Amino acid sequence: MQRRVAATMPDGTELGTGSSSALLTVPNIITFARLCAVPLAVWLVLQRRIEEAFYLFVAAGLSDAVDGWLARRGAASALGALLDPVADKALLVTMYVTLAAVSILPSWLAILVVFRDALIVGGVVCLAVLGQPVRIRPLLISKLNTGLQIVLIAVTLLLVGFDLAAPILITVLVWAVAASTLASGGAYVWKAARAR
């Protein structure tokens, strides 16, 4: 008999339900491969092989869609429910930090993205340690923020990797990501404070 579990990431990402006993499922293998691709993506950017980093980022996005599709059709597991958002966050955060390190994206934006995630995770951990666990449901602004973060990374890698230029588009995306990151972080802090 399989036990069903449900969970939520500290930033409000729904983890869904799955079988707690299944470890080596196809979605889990795909997700683990995506997690293992994170250091490769960092290395490619640091080596200025941006075109290859773009292809890897697109492949990671496609793999996320595939393992999600498989999980919804009966191959879900508790491990996959936890590992999938970790792999996604790891790729996004490291891409922001790495692209800022090579001066492709502004360093202040990378700091803002990292701080927002650290604030949310840290807040949830602190509340849990104090015996006040909080369950945060995903907010619309958080989903918008994640979508904008992905678009900015993909567009940046595409433009730089293929020697294209669209400075106005990048500027608009940078400020959209910054605004939605601030709004998302603030919304979670406000929601947590009101729940006390």
C-alpha positions, 0 to 999 in steps of 0.5 A: 500500500502506498502512503500519499504525502503532500508538502509545500516549499518554504516559498509557497511552491506546491509540491503536490502528492506522491508515493512516499515509497518510490525512489527510482522513478523516471521523473526522479531520475530526470529531476536529479539529472537537472540538479546535476546540470547546475554545476555544468551550467555555472561552468559554461557561463564562467567559461563564456560558453553562453550559447551552450549554457542557453541550450542547457537551460532550455533542456532543463526547462523541457526536462522540468515539463517532462518530469512534471507531466510524468509525475501527474500521470502516476509516477509521482513520489515524495522524493520527486516532490521535494527534489523538483523545486530544489533543482529549479531553485538551484538552477535559477539562483546559481544562474543569477549569481553566475551571470552577475559574476561575469557582469552580464546581469547586474550584481544588485539583481542577483543579491535581491533574488538570493536575499528574497529566497533566503528571507523566506526560507530563513523565516520559515525555519525560524518560525519552525524552531520557535514551534510556530510552523507556518504553511505558506501557499503559493501566491500569484505574485510568486508565480509571476516572479518565478516566470519573469526570472526564467524569462530573463535568464533565457532571454539573456543567455539567448542574446549574449550567446548568439551576439544579439542585442536588445538592451531595452528588452533586458532593461524592462525584464531586469526591472520587472524581475526586481519589482516582482521579487520585492513584491513577492518577498514582501507579500510572504513576510506580510502574510506570515506576520498576519498569521501570527 
